[in-house]
Amino acid sequence: MKNMAYRMNIAGLDRALPLCPISDKLMIGAFVIFGDMELTTACAKALLERCPEHDVLITAESKGIPLICEMARMSGNERYVLARKSPKLYMKDVLTVEVRSITTDHKQALCLDGGDAEYMKGKRVVIVDDVISTGESLRALEALVERAGGNIVGRMAILAEGDATQRDDLIYLEKLPLFDSEGRPIE
């Protein structure tokens, strides 16, 4: 199989996203923000321009971390919340939700430290991610925020693909199409 990529403009920057098969008939554009500080900064700035008033930002491990870190830094927040993929030794009174992501072939968990849950209680929370597709990770984050007593005031992503592009409760910068096995965008 030849290397295929999809070129797109994201937050004013041109990038080529490698196409990766997830089945015999379907491919996705791999959006990896890790290591690309120019893109991370541009996307954080563009999302903050559209971000609702909030007290707390939360994301899931791991690809949302550079984005939320930059968003928190730019907006003057001293803290953001991270849902981990497994409980860590330092975590106490852990809240856990199961999730199945389109890019992972097995069920995973998202875990929230009890201290972070207490920090979110009664606060306005914006959920942030790099890409939202099926919405499974988003649903897991919503469940964690609700269990913690936070008030979800926004859901944001750099890119939306598939069914996520039809959501009216999601703020995103660009639509990322799905692709057939030949690399053609599926509309």
C-alpha positions in Angstrom: 0.0 0.0 0.0 1.4 3.4 -1.0 1.7 6.1 1.6 -1.3 8.4 1.2 -1.9 11.7 3.0 -4.7 14.3 3.1 -3.6 17.9 2.9 -5.6 20.4 4.9 -5.4 23.9 6.5 -5.8 23.9 10.3 -5.8 27.2 12.2 -4.1 28.9 9.2 -1.4 26.2 8.8 -1.1 23.6 6.1 -0.5 20.0 7.2 -0.4 16.6 5.5 -2.2 13.9 7.6 -1.2 10.3 6.8 -4.1 8.1 5.9 -4.4 5.0 8.1 -6.7 2.0 7.5 -9.1 1.1 10.3 -10.9 -1.5 8.2 -10.7 -3.0 4.7 -13.0 -0.2 3.4 -12.3 2.8 5.7 -9.3 5.0 6.5 -8.9 8.0 8.8 -6.5 10.9 8.6 -4.0 10.6 11.4 -3.8 14.0 13.2 -0.9 14.0 15.6 -0.2 17.2 17.4 2.7 15.9 19.4 5.9 17.8 18.7 4.3 20.4 16.4 4.5 23.5 18.6 3.5 25.8 15.8 0.3 23.9 15.2 -0.4 23.4 18.9 -0.1 27.1 19.6 -2.2 28.1 16.6 -5.0 25.6 17.4 -5.0 26.7 21.1 -5.4 30.3 20.1 -8.1 29.6 17.6 -10.1 27.5 20.1 -9.8 30.0 22.9 -11.3 32.7 20.6 -14.4 30.5 20.5 -14.3 29.1 24.0 -17.2 29.7 26.4 -16.6 31.2 29.8 -15.2 28.5 32.0 -13.4 27.8 35.2 -11.8 24.4 34.3 -10.4 22.7 31.2 -10.3 18.9 31.0 -8.9 16.5 28.4 -8.2 12.8 28.2 -4.7 11.3 28.0 -2.8 11.6 25.8 -3.1 13.6 22.5 -5.1 16.4 24.1 -2.3 17.2 26.6 -0.2 19.6 24.6 -3.3 21.4 23.4 -4.9 21.8 26.8 -1.6 22.8 28.4 -1.2 25.6 25.8 -4.8 26.7 26.1 -4.4 26.9 29.9 -1.2 28.8 29.6 -2.6 31.3 27.1 -5.8 31.9 29.1 -3.9 32.4 32.4 -5.2 29.3 34.1 -2.9 27.8 36.6 -4.4 24.4 36.4 -6.1 22.0 34.0 -7.5 18.5 34.6 -6.3 15.3 32.9 -8.3 12.0 32.8 -5.6 9.3 32.8 -5.9 5.9 30.9 -5.2 4.0 34.1 -5.1 4.9 37.8 -1.6 6.0 39.0 -0.1 5.5 42.4 -0.5 9.1 43.4 -4.3 9.1 42.6 -6.8 8.8 45.5 -10.6 8.2 45.4 -10.3 7.5 41.7 -13.4 7.8 39.4 -13.3 5.5 36.4 -15.3 5.2 33.2 -14.9 2.7 30.4 -14.3 3.9 26.8 -13.7 2.4 23.4 -11.9 4.7 21.0 -12.0 4.5 17.1 -8.1 4.4 17.2 -7.8 1.7 19.8 -8.7 -2.0 19.2 -9.7 -2.7 22.9 -11.7 -1.1 25.7 -9.9 1.4 27.8 -10.6 3.3 30.9 -10.5 7.0 31.8 -9.6 7.7 35.4 -10.0 10.9 37.4 -8.1 11.6 40.6 -10.4 12.4 43.5 -8.6 15.7 44.1 -9.3 16.8 40.5 -12.9 15.7 40.9 -13.2 17.9 44.0 -11.6 20.8 42.1 -14.2 20.6 39.4 -17.2 20.3 41.7 -19.6 23.2 41.0 -17.4 24.7 38.4 -17.9 25.5 34.7 -16.0 22.9 32.7 -14.9 22.8 29.0 -14.0 19.4 27.6 -11.1 19.7 25.1 -9.8 17.0 22.7 -7.7 16.9 19.5 -10.1 15.0 17.3 -13.7 13.9 18.0 -15.1 11.1 15.8 -17.5 8.6 17.4 -17.8 10.6 20.5 -16.9 7.7 22.8 -14.0 9.5 24.6 -16.2 12.6 24.8 -19.0 10.6 26.5 -16.5 9.2 29.0 -15.2 12.6 29.8 -18.8 13.9 30.2 -19.5 11.1 32.6 -16.5 11.8 34.7 -17.3 15.6 34.9 -20.9 14.8 35.8 -19.8 12.3 38.5 -17.4 14.9 39.9 -20.2 17.5 40.1 -18.9 19.8 37.4 -21.1 21.8 35.0 -20.2 21.2 31.3 -20.4 24.5 29.5 -18.5 23.5 26.3 -17.1 20.7 24.2 -14.2 21.6 21.9 -11.9 19.9 19.4 -9.4 20.9 16.7 -11.0 18.5 14.3 -14.4 16.7 14.0 -14.8 13.7 11.8 -17.7 11.3 10.9 -20.8 11.7 13.0 -19.2 14.4 15.2 -19.5 16.9 12.3 -23.2 16.8 12.7 -23.2 17.6 16.4 -24.6 21.1 17.3 -23.0 21.0 20.8 -19.4 20.7 19.6 -17.1 23.6 18.8 -14.4 22.6 16.4 -12.0 24.3 13.9 -12.2 22.0 10.8 -14.0 18.9 9.5 -11.8 16.0 8.8 -13.4 13.6 6.3 -13.3 9.8 6.5 -11.7 8.1 3.5 -12.4 5.0 1.4 -9.8 2.3 0.9 -8.4 4.3 -2.1 -7.9 7.4 -0.1 -10.9 9.3 -1.5 -12.8 11.5 1.0 -16.3 10.1 1.9 -18.8 12.9 2.1 
